[in-house]
Amino acid sequence: MSKKHKRDDHEEHADETWLIPYADLLTLLLALFIVLYATSSVDAKKFEDMSKAFSVAFNTGSGVLQNSAVITTGQQFENATRERRTGSGGQTDAQEMEREALMQLEQEDLEELKGQLDEYIRQNGLTTQLDTKLNQSQLMITIRDNALFASGSAIVKPDARELAVAISNMLQQYPNYQIIVSGHTDNQPISTPAFESNWELSSKRALEFMNILMENPELDRQRLRATAYGEYHPVDTNDTEAGRAKNRRVEVSIIRNYVDPENAESIGITGGT
């Protein structure tokens, strides 16, 4: 009688080995849901947290339902993303807003200066000799060499000094920008007692024009520098006289302090003559 009772107790004991593959299945399903959630909003921080969640799920040996770190990973993703975007105390947003405001003010400055230059060009009939262009990096004033110099010379014509003075007076109203004066030539060789190469001619022309700008005591000399490009930055072909005439020029560039990295194209305010 007692033997039969013991046998019945043994027969009623359930086999629980199925729990092992069942727990593994739950783990895999949870991992799948984490992957689907993370890929719905691609984010480097989320992937980092997801990697940590996998490590916890597969390497610790803890039960899935016992591991609260895995269960709350989705919420951690959102919190981490929000914290990274706003920064501590919202400083990142504040800095970005300040930068955007400064960029807008700079854009307004350069548009205003361009308008003054364009009006001067129009009033003085210089539309064939001067041009202005505002793009993502600078406001550039391009002056044909025949408006400033005699052929093969770096001496500014007397009537062209008035132009340099007018440009200097406009530039002094905007004291927060660096100014680069650059000289350019065509590719025709030059060899004279005054200049042995186009490099020397373009350099001397840039310096001479910059010297007139610096005669204005209100224009900060620390903002100015001159550079020479010789024949190596043409804007047109050197195979025709018209193209070579365009390549012989002096450029005055007012350099932006703030450049939008997402804006790789011209801002759209070009021409002006």
C-alpha positions as CSV (number, residue, x, y, z in Angstrom):
1,M,0.0,0.0,0.0
2,S,2.8,2.4,0.9
3,K,4.7,1.6,-2.2
4,K,1.7,2.5,-4.4
5,H,1.4,5.9,-2.7
6,K,5.0,6.7,-3.3
7,R,4.7,5.8,-7.0
8,D,1.7,8.1,-7.4
9,D,3.6,11.0,-5.9
10,H,6.4,10.5,-8.3
11,E,4.0,10.3,-11.3
12,E,2.3,13.6,-10.3
13,H,5.6,15.6,-10.3
14,A,5.6,17.7,-13.5
15,D,8.6,17.9,-15.8
16,E,9.8,21.7,-15.8
17,T,12.7,21.4,-18.3
18,W,10.6,23.3,-20.9
19,L,11.1,26.5,-18.9
20,I,14.7,26.8,-20.2
21,P,13.8,27.1,-23.9
22,Y,10.8,29.2,-23.0
23,A,13.0,31.7,-21.1
24,D,15.4,31.8,-24.1
25,L,12.5,32.5,-26.4
26,L,11.4,35.4,-24.3
27,T,14.9,36.8,-24.3
28,L,15.1,36.6,-28.1
29,L,11.6,38.3,-28.5
30,L,12.7,41.1,-26.1
31,A,15.9,41.6,-28.1
32,L,13.8,41.8,-31.3
33,F,11.5,44.4,-29.9
34,I,14.5,46.5,-28.7
35,V,16.0,46.3,-32.2
36,L,12.7,47.4,-33.8
37,Y,12.3,50.2,-31.4
38,A,15.8,51.5,-31.8
39,T,15.8,51.3,-35.6
40,S,12.5,53.3,-35.7
41,S,14.6,56.4,-34.7
42,V,18.2,56.1,-35.7
43,D,20.4,57.5,-32.9
44,A,23.9,56.7,-31.9
45,K,23.1,57.0,-28.2
46,K,20.2,54.6,-28.6
47,F,22.4,52.0,-30.2
48,E,24.9,52.3,-27.4
49,D,22.2,51.7,-24.8
50,M,20.8,48.9,-26.9
51,S,24.3,47.2,-26.9
52,K,24.3,47.5,-23.1
53,A,20.9,45.9,-23.0
54,F,22.1,42.9,-25.1
55,S,25.1,42.5,-22.9
56,V,22.9,42.3,-19.8
57,A,20.4,40.0,-21.4
58,F,22.8,37.4,-22.8
59,N,25.8,37.6,-20.4
60,T,24.7,38.0,-16.9
61,G,22.6,34.9,-16.3
62,S,19.8,36.8,-14.6
63,G,16.2,36.1,-15.4
64,V,14.6,38.2,-18.1
65,L,11.8,39.4,-15.8
66,Q,14.2,40.0,-13.0
67,N,16.3,42.5,-15.1
68,S,14.6,45.9,-14.8
69,A,17.5,47.5,-16.8
70,V,16.4,45.7,-19.9
71,I,12.7,46.5,-19.4
72,T,13.3,50.2,-19.0
73,T,15.8,50.5,-21.9
74,G,13.2,52.3,-24.1
75,Q,12.6,55.0,-21.6
76,Q,16.3,55.4,-21.0
77,F,16.7,55.9,-24.8
78,E,14.3,58.8,-24.8
79,N,15.8,60.4,-21.7
80,A,19.3,60.2,-23.0
81,T,18.3,61.6,-26.4
82,R,16.5,64.5,-24.8
83,E,19.4,65.3,-22.4
84,R,21.9,65.2,-25.2
85,R,19.9,67.6,-27.4
86,T,19.1,70.1,-24.7
87,G,22.4,69.9,-22.8
88,S,22.8,70.6,-19.1
89,G,20.3,73.4,-18.2
90,G,19.4,73.9,-21.9
91,Q,22.8,75.5,-22.7
92,T,23.2,73.8,-26.1
93,D,19.8,75.2,-27.3
94,A,20.7,78.6,-25.9
95,Q,24.0,78.6,-27.7
96,E,22.5,77.5,-30.9
97,M,19.8,80.2,-30.7
98,E,22.5,82.8,-30.1
99,R,24.5,81.6,-33.0
100,E,21.5,81.8,-35.3
101,A,20.8,85.3,-34.2
102,L,24.3,86.4,-34.9
103,M,24.2,84.8,-38.3
104,Q,21.0,86.7,-39.1
105,L,22.6,90.0,-38.0
106,E,25.6,89.3,-40.1
107,Q,23.5,88.5,-43.1
108,E,21.7,91.8,-42.6
109,D,25.0,93.7,-42.3
110,L,26.4,92.2,-45.5
111,E,23.2,92.7,-47.5
112,E,23.1,96.4,-46.4
113,L,26.8,96.9,-47.3
114,K,26.2,95.2,-50.7
115,G,23.2,97.6,-51.3
116,Q,25.4,100.6,-50.6
117,L,28.1,99.3,-53.0
118,D,25.6,98.5,-55.7
119,E,24.1,102.0,-55.5
120,Y,27.5,103.6,-55.7
121,I,28.3,101.5,-58.8
122,R,25.1,102.5,-60.4
123,Q,25.3,106.2,-59.7
124,N,28.9,106.4,-61.0
125,G,28.4,104.4,-64.1
126,L,30.8,101.6,-63.1
127,T,28.6,98.6,-63.9
128,T,31.1,97.3,-66.5
129,Q,34.0,97.7,-64.2
130,L,32.8,96.6,-60.8
131,D,30.7,93.7,-59.5
132,T,29.6,92.5,-56.1
133,K,28.7,89.0,-55.0
134,L,27.4,87.8,-51.6
135,N,27.7,84.1,-50.9
136,Q,28.0,81.7,-48.0
137,S,31.6,82.7,-47.1
138,Q,32.0,86.4,-48.1
139,L,30.9,89.6,-49.8
140,M,33.3,90.1,-52.7
141,I,33.9,93.3,-54.6
142,T,35.5,92.6,-58.0
143,I,37.3,95.5,-59.8
144,R,38.6,95.2,-63.3
145,D,42.3,96.1,-63.5
146,N,41.6,98.8,-66.2
147,A,39.5,100.7,-63.7
148,L,42.5,101.0,-61.4
149,F,45.7,100.7,-63.3
150,A,47.4,101.4,-66.6
151,S,48.5,98.3,-68.5
152,G,51.5,96.6,-66.8
153,S,51.4,99.2,-63.9
154,A,50.6,98.9,-60.2
155,I,50.1,102.6,-59.7
156,V,46.5,103.4,-58.9
157,K,45.0,105.9,-61.4
158,P,44.2,109.3,-59.8
159,D,40.5,109.0,-60.6
160,A,40.4,105.4,-59.2
161,R,41.6,106.7,-55.8
162,E,38.1,108.1,-55.3
163,L,36.7,104.7,-55.7
164,A,39.1,103.2,-53.1
165,V,38.2,106.0,-50.7
166,A,34.5,105.4,-51.1
167,I,34.9,101.7,-50.5
168,S,37.0,102.4,-47.4
169,N,34.3,104.7,-46.0
170,M,31.6,102.0,-46.5
171,L,33.8,99.4,-44.9
172,Q,34.4,101.4,-41.8
173,Q,30.7,101.2,-40.9
174,Y,31.1,97.4,-40.4
175,P,34.1,97.0,-38.0
176,N,33.6,93.3,-37.2
177,Y,34.8,91.7,-40.5
178,Q,38.2,90.7,-41.8
179,I,39.0,92.2,-45.2
180,I,41.3,90.6,-47.8
181,V,42.6,92.4,-50.9
182,S,43.8,90.0,-53.6
183,G,45.5,90.7,-56.9
184,H,45.0,88.6,-60.1
185,T,46.5,88.7,-63.6
186,D,46.0,86.9,-66.8
187,N,48.4,84.2,-68.0
188,Q,50.4,86.5,-70.4
189,P,54.1,86.5,-69.3
190,I,55.4,89.8,-68.0
191,S,59.0,90.8,-67.6
192,T,59.8,94.4,-67.1
193,P,62.3,96.4,-64.9
194,A,59.4,96.9,-62.4
195,F,58.0,93.3,-62.4
196,E,59.7,90.1,-63.2
197,S,56.5,88.0,-63.1
198,N,52.8,88.1,-62.7
199,W,53.2,87.1,-59.1
200,E,55.0,90.4,-58.4
201,L,52.5,92.5,-60.4
202,S,49.4,91.0,-58.7
203,S,51.1,91.4,-55.3
204,K,52.0,95.0,-55.8
205,R,48.6,95.9,-57.1
206,A,46.9,94.4,-54.1
207,L,49.2,96.2,-51.7
208,E,48.7,99.5,-53.5
209,F,44.9,99.3,-53.3
210,M,45.0,98.2,-49.7
211,N,47.3,101.2,-48.8
212,I,44.6,103.6,-50.1
213,L,42.0,101.8,-48.0
214,M,44.3,102.2,-44.9
215,E,44.5,106.0,-45.4
216,N,41.1,106.0,-43.7
217,P,42.0,106.4,-40.0
218,E,38.7,104.9,-39.0
219,L,39.4,101.6,-40.7
220,D,41.2,99.2,-38.3
221,R,44.4,98.0,-40.0
222,Q,44.3,94.7,-38.1
223,R,41.3,93.8,-40.2
224,L,43.2,94.1,-43.5
225,R,45.6,91.8,-45.4
226,A,46.7,91.6,-49.0
227,T,47.5,88.5,-51.1
228,A,48.6,87.7,-54.6
229,Y,47.3,84.9,-56.9
230,G,49.1,85.8,-60.1
231,E,47.5,84.0,-63.1
232,Y,46.4,80.9,-61.1
233,H,42.8,81.8,-60.1
234,P,41.2,82.8,-63.4
235,V,37.5,83.4,-63.6
236,D,37.3,83.1,-67.4
237,T,39.3,81.7,-70.3
238,N,42.7,83.1,-71.1
239,D,42.3,82.2,-74.7
240,T,40.5,85.4,-75.6
241,E,41.1,89.1,-74.9
242,A,37.7,89.4,-73.3
243,G,38.5,86.5,-71.0
244,R,41.9,87.8,-70.1
245,A,40.4,91.2,-69.3
246,K,38.1,89.6,-66.7
247,N,41.0,87.7,-65.2
248,R,43.0,90.8,-64.6
249,R,41.3,92.1,-61.5
250,V,41.5,93.2,-57.8
251,E,39.1,91.6,-55.3
252,V,38.1,93.0,-52.0
253,S,36.6,90.3,-49.8
254,I,34.6,90.9,-46.6
255,I,34.8,87.6,-44.8
256,R,31.9,86.2,-42.8
257,N,32.4,85.2,-39.2
258,Y,29.6,82.7,-39.1
259,V,29.0,80.1,-41.8
260,D,26.0,77.7,-41.8
261,P,27.6,74.3,-42.4
262,E,24.3,73.0,-43.9
263,N,24.3,75.7,-46.5
264,A,26.9,74.7,-49.0
265,E,25.4,76.8,-51.9
266,S,25.3,80.5,-52.5
267,I,22.9,82.4,-50.4
268,G,21.4,83.7,-53.6
269,I,22.3,87.3,-53.5
270,T,24.6,87.6,-56.5
271,G,25.3,90.2,-59.1
272,G,24.2,93.6,-58.0
273,T,25.2,95.7,-61.0
